[in-house]
Amino acid sequence: MNITELISKYLQKTSTVEENIVLMEWVINSEENTKEFAPICRYWYASGRKQEEKKFNSHTAFAKFKKIISNENQQTKKIHVLASYWKQISAVAAVVILFASSFLLFNKNITSHTIANTNQAVLEVVLPDSSMVFLHQNAQISYPSKFNSKSRDIHVQGHVFCDVQTNQNQPFLVTTPTITIQVLGTKFDVKESKNTASVIVAEGSVKVTSNATQAHVILNENERADISVDEDIVATINSDINFLSWKTGILTFNRTPLLTVFSDIERQYNCSIIVSDKDIYSEILTGTYQNHELEEILEVIAAAFPNLSYTQVNNTISFQNKTQ
């Protein structure tokens, strides 16, 4: 569905919550989009005639109002953007950009929101039903200020953890570009990247459906599913004990090869680790580390393996054998 059709449905009060969220994201994406959308709304609501509502042609409206915009000297009414704010989590400040659309959904009291976490600190979002969604760095969530009576729908991108309040009569639906997850009450981790997604259930059960193939699987506690576009869903027992380390700040290793240790550190600290010799990956590490800075973890590894040294340039860490 193109943007003119979305605007048409919005003005005729036939659009869904999800469609309104898509439209809102388009409007706030650029000043040009805002300048196109605002005068169309002003004209539409100023007319106030039902017959025009039935005959509304969004393509014609765009043509008319692009001409109006070029002749107007008055400043276009802009979509209201809530100011960036700081939230302290684990003594780290997270810069969060919160976009709230200025247009209301059609029951006059529901506003759609999009929140993006732009820093490394975990951001906690409390939803209208008191469910909680934790956003990893660069993750994003869109949701209405009030859920409808039939379901609780949210849209996410990136890496998030959901702690869902139980409601047997109102399923909780999480949509990503790759999959749709349906739950009644549970806790689960979702990681979405380009054309792939993974889901790990910490508590309860969820139904995971591929948006491309409609294949689905039921996951229970400590199970995971990995999904790629146009491929089957692969469901397995979760063996990643640190899958929530980005949220809890705790890394646990029990005779763990450095290949896995480095992978967990990369996910935790959004860095890249390379080695000069692949034999380094077979070294074994045991220990638990809570809320450590990246530099502290690297020093621990260097102390545990006297034969290793490392260098760091920005977010790239290189480990070498000292004997080389």
Protein Blocks (a to p, Z undefined) as FASTA:
>chain_A
ZZklmmmmmmnopacfklmmmmmmmmmmpmklmmmmmmmmmmmmmnopaklmmmpcfklm
mmmmmmmmmmpmbdcddddddddddddeehiacdddddddfbdcfkopaccdddddfbfb
dcddddfkopacdddehiacdddfbdcfkbccdddehjddddddddfklccddddfkbcc
ddfbdcddddddehiacdddfbhcdddddfklopacdddehiacdddehiacdddddfbf
klmmmmnopacdehiafklmmmmmmmmnopadddfbfklmmpccedddehiafklmmmmm
mmmmmmbccddehjaccdddfkZZ
